[in-house]
Amino acid sequence: MIDAHTHLDVRSFEDLEKMALCGIEKIITCAHDPYRMSTPEVYFDHWDRLIKMETKRGSLAGIDVKVALGVHPMGYPKEWPTLIKNLPKYLDNENVVAIGETGLHYLNEDEKDLLREQLYVAIDYNMPIIIHTPEKNKREALVEILKILKEVNIREDLVMIDHINKDTIDLVMDIDVYVGLTVHPMKISPMEALEIIKNHNKRFILSSDLGSLKSDIYALPKTKLLMKNNNIRDDKIRDILYKNPKEFYRL
């Protein structure tokens, strides 16, 4: 299994060991806002830590950890153009497999510009990009995200729209992006993920979004068992838990 979206830098080493014991072979850890991201230097330190330390911690636990680097919409400095200018310098690192997570959260104009600029980097450097949708105003945010995706004309296979739920799945049915389902106490339950998977045929990618708030290190194995017990085909389970994230991140 591949856990396609986490924030490992705020999780314990013991959590990594438990995930390895559950059959998780690879984990993507994404840039986020663990501190007050008040200056570009704080962000650069955060990116460096993900590349150098989180990949090492994963190796020690027996898990292949890869990194997504980007500017999260919940926390960024006023000088964010400096981050965009310097982001390409990190993309050649063998452990960096995507841009993210980015997206919209509060839906202000600065966020929209920040998303556009990261999408342009993804286009220029042919990098996958992880797009966050918020818990509140999710549908409104997704409508704006889809407008921006169309505006910048990015290839759909470079995009994963994450944290989709039953109330927003209809908005992504007519586009060929990867669809992230986040099994998390604040997002969707294993049963809700099952219902979406049963009723829709998309390129789904499952993740736990492990972070500093309440989350579940067993999210993927719990959902895998539930899918098996509800007669989801073995090949579809493999696609969701392994093939699709492997393909998206080019692992």
PATI-736017 format. One line per 10 residues: for each residue y, x, z of C-alpha. Coordinates in steps of 0.001 Angstrom, whole numbers, plus 500000, padded with zeros to 6 digits. Layout:
N
Y X Z  ...;
This chain:
251
500000 500000 500000  503609 500990 499398  506327 499734 501762  509139 499544 499252  512189 499180 501523  512627 500600 505037  515127 502500 507165  512872 505077 508780  515606 507169 510362  515954 504561 513144;
512189 504207 513719  509873 506278 515888  507310 508769 514659  504670 506595 516347  505641 503728 514033  504930 505977 511054  501511 506877 512453  500633 503205 512986  501662 502358 509432  499451 505160 508116;
496526 503773 510114  497118 500357 508483  496690 501786 505005  500300 502328 503990  500306 505422 501776  503911 505591 500608  507218 504414 502064  510693 504211 500543  513456 504806 503093  516892 503582 501990;
520415 504646 502829  522154 502156 505125  524839 502063 507827  523238 503461 511011  526603 504679 512310  530243 503824 511770  530418 505136 508209  534107 505953 508450  534272 509027 506200  532382 510348 503170;
531172 513268 505303  529241 510890 507568  527522 509471 504499  526702 512906 503118  525116 513876 506452  523111 510644 506380  521873 511286 502843  520937 514865 503710  518978 513714 506749  516975 511210 504724;
516036 513847 502157  515251 516665 504565  514026 515033 507769  512494 511675 506871  510315 513109 504116  509137 515774 506601  508387 513185 509310  506399 511182 506778  504368 514214 505792  503536 514919 509437;
502302 511320 509819  500247 511452 506627  502571 509246 504553  504419 510167 501365  508051 509221 502105  510534 508961 499253  514255 508248 499457  516792 505846 497955  520416 506963 498242  523425 504730 497852;
526337 503042 499608  525461 499965 501655  527857 497000 501418  527877 496540 505213  529490 499888 505899  531464 502284 503706  534636 504376 504005  537922 503653 502285  537339 506821 500271  534090 505454 498783;
534920 506720 495247  534183 510205 496632  530651 509041 497385  530176 507705 493870  531485 510965 492407  529016 513024 494446  525976 510735 494286  524645 512182 490990  524299 515617 492634  521512 514181 494802;
519590 512340 492096  517762 515382 490735  515995 515946 494055  512269 515276 493647  512228 513077 496743  515053 510779 495568  513552 507925 493558  516286 505254 493486  519872 504288 494215  520278 501989 497194;
520472 500061 498939  523606 498578 497523  524605 494986 496753  526915 492386 498245  527229 491221 501842  530704 489893 502686  531520 489200 499011  534910 490913 498971  536363 492532 495856  535922 496079 497159;
532179 495457 497560  531968 494146 494021  533661 497275 492676  531338 499434 494774  528303 497638 493333  529600 497997 489762  530125 501734 490150  526620 502284 491530  525168 500245 488688  527019 502471 486215;
525472 505540 487896  522033 503911 487610  522638 503345 483894  523967 506849 483259  521125 508572 485127  518343 506083 484298  517635 505480 487977  516144 502378 489616  518575 500537 491884  517889 498339 494948;
520283 495412 495333  520762 493788 498734  521370 490066 499176  522688 488908 502575  521142 486492 505072  524249 484281 505035  525750 483021 501770  522697 484413 499982  522869 482044 497054  526603 482563 496537;
526140 486339 496734  523261 486302 494266  525300 484295 491740  528011 486990 491935  525439 489781 491663  523951 488230 488532  527417 488018 486964  528000 491707 487669  524577 492692 486290  525389 490869 483072;
528852 492411 482941  527630 496021 483215  524667 495319 480903  522054 497238 482886  518416 497189 481791  516535 494661 483890  513605 497005 484545  515977 499307 486473  516851 496552 488971  515169 495207 492078;
516990 492267 493638  515863 492314 497237  515505 489853 500118  514831 486890 497819  513630 483698 499543  512543 480160 498605  516183 479067 498313  517107 481735 495759  513920 482370 493784  515024 479887 491113;
518060 482052 490261  515890 485000 489177  513225 483081 487250  514841 483608 483848  515460 487354 484164  512956 490202 484183  514125 492170 487204  511778 493177 490015  511922 490639 492840  511870 491957 496410;
510225 489845 499115  511076 491063 502605  508621 490081 505330  510846 490340 508364  511728 488129 511366  515261 487614 510020  514218 487061 506386  510858 485510 505412  507508 485169 507182  504146 486156 505680;
503488 482455 505041  506817 482011 503236  506052 485082 501108  502632 483599 500301  504155 480306 499139  506590 482082 496817  503798 484260 495403  501517 481252 494863  504149 479187 493101  505902 481767 490925;
504903 484505 488517  507341 487416 488821  507204 491183 489301  507151 490896 493087  507545 493875 495422  506804 493498 499127  508563 495354 501932  509214 495239 505688  512887 496359 505811  512124 498203 509051;
515342 499047 510846  517026 499116 514229  516765 495360 514809  513607 493340 515339  511141 493972 512518  507394 494294 511963  505552 497511 511110  502513 495351 510286  504382 493130 507788  502478 494350 504719;
498913 494323 506112  499517 490872 507668  500717 489484 504342  497882 491192 502461  495310 489542 504735  497006 486170 504373  496972 486491 500576  493272 487384 500579  492449 484462 502887  494328 482100 500546;
492477 483184 497415  495253 485169 495756  493552 487249 493079  492786 490848 494022  494647 492181 490980  497775 490213 491901  497642 491558 495458  497345 495106 494080  500294 494507 491773  502541 493305 494607;
501545 495900 497183  501021 498924 494965  501357 498719 491181  504805 497101 490966  506564 499397 493465  504781 502411 491956  506032 501384 488522  509562 500558 489659  510049 503796 491612  508047 505892 489082;
505855 507317 491821;
